[in-house]
């Protein structure tokens, strides 16, 4: 069975109530839920949350709730730990035989059913792959351009230039180091084995396993700062969402 798990805890510091904030007239967390509900392959959707408003939405829309324990509902709790908690509860409490998990975030709206279906079809065609993950090409944020402060207060390269091959081939052109892909956190589809053995996964998102296949997004992000609200709204408008309509109707 393929299940979708949305994680959306109560409160936030960077953007107040980012999981519930209204975007185009809907709560933020509703967008990834709609994407999963309109997928051709997702059999059931679950929500892991400590927020009663979000859980009420789940009850009203036929979504099964997974209560998040208090120790996984703090600022210091890791997303991956809350994900694994929900995964094992779905298997053990609800008795679901899980093969694939669509991992969704309440503040990651730049996803639709098409991206989810493409990821699941990609996994089916690639038996060696552990996961299929949305990525965005952000060459302007290449590690080549990353800097860190040294003890004297000056900027040094964050990583050594030899990591990119021959430094003589590099220059100020943002494309000189080759394309740079970031997991934009819009969604990830992972095989159950990745959550059964989380510690074998690749840092920093260990739930994605080791062999990760890209699913190309036009652009995407999870909302953690205010400028990402406008970026997310633009993505939704470009993908036929409005206050009156969705692409699913």
N, C-alpha and C positions, 0 to 999 in steps of 0.2 A: 504494500500500500504506500502511496505517496501522500504525506501530510505536509501542511504548511503550519509553521509556528511563528506567530507574531509576538515579539517581546516589546512591551511598552510599560515601563514603570511610572509611578507617580512622581510628579515634580521634576525640576531641573534647574540648574544654576545659569548656564550660558544663555539659553532662551527660555523664558518662563513658560512652563507647561507645554513644552515643544511637541509632545505627543498628541496633545488635545487641541492645540491652537487651530483656529479656523483658517483654512486656505480654500479660496473659491467656494466658500459657503459650507464646507464640510470639515469635520475634525481630521487632523493630519493622519491619524492612524487608520482612517477609513480607506485611504487610497491603496496601501499594500493589501488590505483585506479584499477589496474589490478585485484586485489583480489576481489573487489566489482563487477567489470564488468563481472567476470567469475563465480560469485555466481549463484546458481540455483534459488535464492529467491529474490534477490535485483531487484526491478523494475526500479529504476532510481538513478543516481549518481549526486551529487551536490558538488561544490567546493566553500568554503568561503575563500576569500583571498583578499589582497590588492596588490598582486604582478602581474604585467602585463604579465610576462613570464609564470606564472602558469595559468593565465586566458586564455592566447593564447593557451596553451596546451588543456585547457578545450574546447575551441571553435573548435579546430581541431580534437577532439576525441569524440564529441557528448555528452559532459558533460555540464550540466546547471550551470551557474555561479551565485553566490550570492555575491554581492559587500559588502565587510566588511567596516563599517564606521571607520573613522579615530580614534575615541576614543577607538575602540576595536582592534586597530592595533599597540598598544604601548607595551613596555616591561612590564608595570604594569597591562595591561588588563588580566583578568582571562579567561582561556580557556572556562570555563563553560558559561560565559556571551556571548562570541562569538558564542558558539554552540547554545544557546537559541535564539540569534538574527537570526541565519541562519534558525533554525527550524521554527520560526514564519513567516519569510519571505517566506519560502517554502509553508507553509499552506495558507498564506494570499495573497501573490503576485502571486504565481503559482497555487493556488487553489487545492493543493494536499491533499487528505485525508490520513494522515499519521497514520499508526498503530505501526510500528516499525522503529527505526532509528539505522543504523549501524554507529557508531562513529569512525572516522578514523583521524589519525594525519599524516601530511606530513613528519614528521621525525620518524615515527614508521613503519618500513618495515617488521618486523617479523610476518607477517600475510599472509595467502593465502585464496583462496576461500573455502578450506576445513574447516578452522577454522570458517569462517563466517557462512557457512551452518550448521555446528555443533551447533553454538550458536543459530541460528534461529530455528532449530529443537528442541533444548533443551527448548527454551521458549514455543514452541507450546505444548510440552509435560508437561510443568509445569505452569499451568495457574496462580498460586500464585506468581511466580517469577516476579520481576520487570526488571531484566536484566540478561544477560549471558556475562561473562567477561573473557578474557584470563588471566590466572595466570601462574606464574612460581614458582616452589618450590625452595626457596633460604634459606635453613636452616642456611647457614653460615652468613646470615644477620639477624638473629633472634634478636628481641628486648632484649633478654637476654644478648646479647653481646654488645648492644648499650651503649654508654657512653656520658656524657656531662661534661664540665669543671665547677668546683665549683669556688667560689670566691677566693680560695687560689691557683688556677691553677692546681688542681689535678682532676683526672677523677673519677666521681661518676656514679653509674648505672643511665641510662636514665629513667627507670621506676622501681618501686619497685619489688623485686623478688617475693613477695607474689601474684603478678598478675598471676604467672605461676602455682599456687597451692602450694604444700608443697615444700619449698626450699630444703628440704633434698633429694628430688628426682632429683635435678638438679646437673649437673657437667659440665666439660669442653667439653664433647662430644657434638658436634653441634646438634645432634638429640635428646638430653635429654629432651628438652622442647616440643617435638612433631614437626610435620611438619609445616613450616611457608610458607604461600603463599602470594605473592605480585601480585597485579594487574599490569601486565607488560606493560600496555598501548598499546599493539599491536592492540587491537580493543575492543570495547564493543558494545553489541546490547541491546538497551533499548526500553522499551515500551514508546509510546508517552506520556502517563500520567506522566512519570518521568520528562519530560521537561515542561509539563504544570504546574507542581508543584515542581519546583526545590528545594525550601527550605525544603521540607520534606525528601530530600535524605540524605544518610549517608555521613558524612565527610570522607576523603577530596574530593572525586569525587562525588558530590551530584547528578549529572545526572544519576548515576547508581541506584538510588532509595534505598530501604532498604533491599529487599530480592534479594540477588545477587548469581547467580549460577556460579560455576567455569567452565571454558573451559580450559583444561590443555594444555599448550604449552611446548615444549621441553626446551626452554629458549626464552627470549624476552626482548625487551627494546625499549624505544624511545631514539633517539640520542641526548644527551645533552653535552657529553664530548667525547674527541677524542678516548678513548679506546673502546667506544661503537660502533665505526665504524667497527672495526675488528670483534667484536662480532656479529654485524648485518650481515656483509659479510659472516661470517661462517654459520649463520643460512640460508641465501639465498642459499649458495652452497650446504648445506646439504638437501635443499628442491628443488633441481634440477633447480636452476637458474644459468645461466652463462652469459657471454657477448653475446653469440650467441643464447641461447635458454632460454625458460621459460617452466614451467610445463604445461602451458595452450595451447601450440601448439600441 
